[in-house]
Amino acid sequence: MKVGVLGSGDVAKALADGFAKHGHHVVMGTRDPSKLKDWGGQHRIDRVGNFADAANFGELVVLAVKGTAAPDALRAAGMANVAGKPSSMQRTRSPTRLPSTAC
């Protein structure tokens, strides 16, 4: 399966690494892909890109960002890239309601 992981923190890294270890293709998306350049090269993920790259790539999209960053990450991923795909939201801090204008 192709998995797009939105986020660059510890939770996102653990999920991406776990999916890759189980034979899935993974693209991680972040605001600043250079942040994960070294980490991505040391793990089995396919590549690191921006939020839209990861969301477009994934058959499954995993949102693994701080709750307060979720609306911006989803906007950056693009509604067309996540529409109709199974998704998982991993809470890394206290829950935040997504505004109706999030995407």
Secondary structure, 3 states (H helix, E strand, C coil): CEEEEECCCHHHHHHHHHHHHCCCEEEEECCCHHHHHHHHHCCCCCEEECHHHHHHHCCEEEECCCHHHHHHHHHHHCHHHHCCCCEEECCCCCCCCCCCCCC
